[in-house]
């Protein structure tokens, strides 16, 4: 695992591709199911001196590429009070690491995640001192950002592997940042054979939380319909398959606003194919846009 203490110039990132490729190869052939490949500490701390986090804001995504929607969700999470010290975990699943991932390789995504994380931490560090007194009391100071990979395809198993890692603790609360579509899959009993109950989810939500963004402008219904779905859980709709009403009553499942504009990896890739740099920079961070354009990623994505 390596560390970075300042935002990276994208011109330095090409040398990181073989570095990440080697780390991925080692991870793929190892018995480990979760590994931190890179850490970026806050300027006010270091990985050698920072205490183990009590709160871990976990963003599990394909990062193909990282977008401003990811940044918005992290900013939203950081605007809420948590138990310090707090760290961010960017998690990439490599379940099919023996196959060629498309349209961007895993090592290219890890490079983009590193650029994104460096920019995000720099932004948080630069803006935090100018926050007003109320924001300082309610906002979250971040100790750093970890970039990690997992072999687990299923949400609950990922969480267990994270808790077992020596960089964290079993008692640390994980707050997983997900979209409404992911919530519906997480709470679908068909994904939990052979019992087809939510007992594993119940064990997970006894200790951790979900911060869920509305999915608008697509097939997931209106904001009101998504609120109604969560409300039904609180009224006992999932009791028969192992669900718990307190998931909603205790705020273990909490809906939050997503980005105002629809930002998706598909829109990013469309902008790349069109060569629309202006549109691209409205969808991803400046560093990620520079990297994507410079590496000519997604041009052949159909």
N, C-alpha and C positions, 0 to 999 in steps of 0.2 A: 504494500500500500504506500502511495506517495501523498505528499501534501503540497498545497499551494496557498500562499498568504496574500495574493493580490490578483486583480483581474488580468486575464491572459490576453496578449495580442494574438489574433488568429493566425498571424504569420508563423507563430512558433508551434502550431498544433500539428502540422504534418508529421513531425517526428514522433508524435504521440500515437499515431495509428499502429505502427508495428509494436509499440509498447503495450497498447491495449490488446492487440491481437495475441501477443504472447501471454498476457494475463488471462485472457479468455480461454486459451488453449489449456493452460494449467488448471483453471477452474473446471473446465469441461471434463477432464480426466480424473479429477480429484473426487473424493467422497463428499466433499462439502456441498451443501445446498444453498448457502448464502455466503457472500464474501464482499467486503468493502474494498473497492479497487483504488479509490482516491478520496482524500479528505481535504476540505478547504476550511481552515479555522478562521474564526473571527479575528480581525486585527488586534483585538484586546486580549486574545488568549492564544493558546497553542495546543496541539493534540497531546503534547507531553505533560501539560499542566492542567488542562481543562477537566473538570469533574465529569463523571458519567452523567448523561442526561436523565432527568426525571420525566421529561416529555419529549417524544419523538414524532415530529410532523412528517408523515410518510406519504410520498407521492409515487405511486406505482403506475407506470405508463410505458408505452412503446417508444416514446420520445423520438418520433419519426416524422418531423423533428420536434424538439421542445418549442412551445409556442407561448405567446402572450397570455393565452388562457391558463397555461400552467402557472405563469408568474402571478396572474390575478388570483388564482386559488391560494397560492402560498401567501400572498399579501393579505388576503382575507383571513386566513388561519392565524397569521401573526398579529392581526388586529384584535384578536380575542385573548383573554387572560388564560395562561397556562401555569403549570407548576415548573418553575425554573430549577436547574438549567435546561434549556430547550435546544434541540438540534433538528435540522432538516435532513431527511433521507430521501434521495432520488433513487428509485429502484427500477431496474430493467430486468425483465424475465427473459431468460435464454433457454427456454424449454426445448426449442428446436435448434440448438446450437450446432447440431451435426448437419443442418441444411443451410443453404445460402439464404439469409434473411433479405427481404426486399422491401422497398427499393433501396434503402440505405443499410449497409452492413452494421453489425453490432459495434464494431470498433469505431465506425464513423458516428454512430449515435452516442457512444461514450464521449467522443471528442466534443460533440455538440452539447452534451449534458455538462461537461466540464466548463465550456465557455459560458453556457447559460447560468450555471451555479456561481461562477466567478463574478459575472455581471450582477446577478441578483444580490449576492452578499455585499458587493461594492455599493450598490444602490441603497441597500438597507443601512449600511454603515454611514453613508453620506447623508441620508435623510433623517435618520433617527435623532441626531442631536438637535435638529430644527423643529422637532415635534413639540406641540404644546404640552402643558403640564398634564392635562387629562390623558393625552395619548401615551405619555410616559408611564402613567399609572396603570392603564389598561392594556397597552400593547405588550408585545413579547420581545425581549432581547434574545437574539439568536447567537448561540455559541459557535456555530459552524455548519457546514453542509457536507454530507457524506454521499458518495456515488457508489452504488452497489449493484450486484447482480444476484439473481436467484434462479435455481432450476425448477422451483415449484410452480406449477400452473395455477394452483388454487390458493385463493386469498388467505384462508385460515392457516394453511401450512406455511405460507410465507411469513405470517406473523409469528408463528412458533419458532421458526429458524432465526428471525430477527432477535427475538427475546433471548435466545441461547448464545448469541454472539458476545464475546468478551468486551467489545466496545460499548455494549449496552448492559442493562440489567433486567432480570425477570420482573422486577417491580416497576420498571419504567412504563408509563402509559403511552401507548401508540395512538395517535390521532391520524387515521387514514383519510386522505383527501381523494374523493372519488366523485364521479358523475352519477346522475340518477339512473342511467342505464346499467351501470355497474352494481348499484344497490339492488335493482330488481333481480339481477343474476345471482348476487350473493345470497339473496333470501328466497331463491327458488329451490325447493327440496329435491328436484330431479338431479341436481348436481352433487348430491350426497348419498350415493349408494353405499351399502345395500339397504340401510334403514330408511332413506329418503326423508329424514327429519333434519331439523336445524339445531341439533344438540351441539354440534361443533361450533356453530355460530354463537350459540348461547354462551358457551365457555369463553369464546373470544370477546364478546361484548360485555362480559362480566368485569373485564379489566380495561378494555380499550374503547375507543369511540370512532364514529364515522362523521366526517364533515362532507356533506353531499351538495353538489351544485345542481341547480335546475338545468335540465336539458330542454331548451326551447327551440322552436323553428324546425323541429324534426318529428319523428314518429312517436315520441314519448309523451305526447299530450301537452296540455297547457300547464301553466304554473299551478292553477287551482286543482287540476287533476293529479298532479304529482303530490301536492300537499294532502289531497284526499287519500292517496295511497299510504302515506306515512301515518295519517290520522287513523286509518283503519287498523294499522299495526298496533297503535296505542289503545285501540278499542277491543283488541283480542282476535283480529282476523287470522293471525298465524299461530294462535295458541294450540290448535289441533296438530300442528306439525313441529312443535317444540319452540315456537316463537315466544317472546316475552313482551308484555305490554310496557314494562319499565324501560325498554330500549328507547321508547319515545318519551315517556314520563320523566325519566332521569336525564334526558338529553344525550343519550348514547348514540342516537341518530338525529342529526341536526341538519336541516336544509339551509343553504346559504346562496346568495346571489352569485351567478357566474359572470363572465365578462359581458359587457353591454353589447358588444358586437359579436357575431358568430365567428369564432376563430377555431379552425380545425386543421389537422395535418393535411387533409385533402385540399383545402383552399391554398395552403402553402405550396403544395406540389403543383397545383394548377398555375399559380403565379410564377413558379420556376419554369414551367414549360412555355409560358407566354413570354418569359424574359422580362416580367413586370417587376422591376426592382422596387418601385415606389409602393406597390401593393404588398410586396414581401415584407418590407420594413414596417408595415402596419400590422403584421401578423406574428412576427418573431422579434426577438431582441436584436439590437444593432450588431452584436458580435456574431450571433447565429446567422443573421442575414448575410454578413460578410463571408462567413465560412461556406454557407450553402452556395452562394454565387461564385465564390472563388474556386470551389471544388466541383462546380457544375453538377451538383446533386439533383436528382429527380428529373433530369431532362428527358430521360427515356421512360419515365414512369407512365404507364398506360392507365 
